[in-house]
């Protein structure tokens, strides 16, 4: 993160060029497996449940949905 507008602009242009190159040459844009993304999301929801922000049953439901979809 930067507060310098010129540095931020340069980083954005670099990232844009990288994404455009990857798309043009069929290089994967994401290198994070969906199962891992699901697990990270589940961990954040479990933490929210522990803080009382959401119900305790919600992470269990999310776990079942994620694992059910991935096991198919």
C-alpha positions as CSV (number, residue, x, y, z in Angstrom):
1,X,0.0,0.0,0.0
2,X,1.2,3.5,-0.8
3,X,0.0,7.0,-0.4
4,X,2.1,8.2,-3.3
5,X,-0.2,8.6,-6.3
6,X,2.5,8.1,-8.9
7,X,3.8,4.9,-7.3
8,X,0.2,3.6,-7.0
9,X,-0.5,4.5,-10.7
10,X,2.6,2.7,-11.8
11,X,1.7,-0.4,-9.8
12,X,-1.8,-0.5,-11.3
13,X,-0.4,-0.2,-14.8
14,X,2.0,-3.1,-14.1
15,X,-0.7,-5.3,-12.7
16,X,-3.0,-4.5,-15.7
17,X,-0.2,-5.4,-18.1
18,X,0.4,-8.6,-16.3
19,X,-3.3,-9.6,-16.3
20,X,-3.6,-8.7,-20.0
21,X,-0.6,-10.8,-20.9
22,X,-1.9,-13.8,-18.9
23,X,-5.3,-13.6,-20.6
24,X,-3.8,-13.2,-24.1
25,X,-1.5,-16.2,-23.7
26,X,-3.9,-18.5,-21.7
27,X,-1.8,-18.3,-18.6
28,X,-3.8,-18.9,-15.4
29,X,-4.7,-15.6,-13.7
30,X,-5.4,-17.2,-10.3
31,X,-3.0,-19.7,-8.7
32,X,-5.1,-20.2,-5.6
33,X,-7.1,-23.5,-5.7
34,X,-10.8,-23.1,-5.1
35,X,-10.7,-25.5,-2.2
36,X,-8.1,-23.3,-0.4
37,X,-10.3,-20.2,-1.0
38,X,-13.2,-22.0,0.5
39,X,-11.2,-23.0,3.6
40,X,-10.0,-19.4,4.1
41,X,-13.5,-18.2,3.8
42,X,-14.7,-20.8,6.3
43,X,-12.0,-19.7,8.8
44,X,-13.1,-16.1,8.6
45,X,-16.7,-17.2,9.2
46,X,-15.7,-19.3,12.1
47,X,-13.9,-16.3,13.6
48,X,-17.0,-14.2,13.1
49,X,-19.1,-16.8,14.8
50,X,-16.7,-16.8,17.8
51,X,-17.0,-13.0,18.1
52,X,-20.8,-13.3,18.0
53,X,-21.2,-11.5,14.7
54,X,-23.0,-14.5,13.1
55,X,-24.7,-17.6,14.4
56,X,-22.7,-20.6,15.4
57,X,-24.6,-22.8,12.9
58,X,-23.7,-20.6,9.9
59,X,-20.0,-21.9,9.6
60,X,-21.3,-25.4,9.8
61,X,-23.7,-24.8,6.9
62,X,-20.9,-23.0,4.9
63,X,-18.6,-26.0,5.5
64,X,-21.2,-28.4,4.2
65,X,-21.9,-26.4,1.1
66,X,-18.2,-25.9,0.3
67,X,-17.2,-29.5,0.9
68,X,-20.4,-30.9,-0.8
69,X,-19.7,-28.9,-4.0
70,X,-16.0,-29.8,-4.0
71,X,-16.6,-33.5,-3.4
72,X,-18.9,-33.8,-6.4
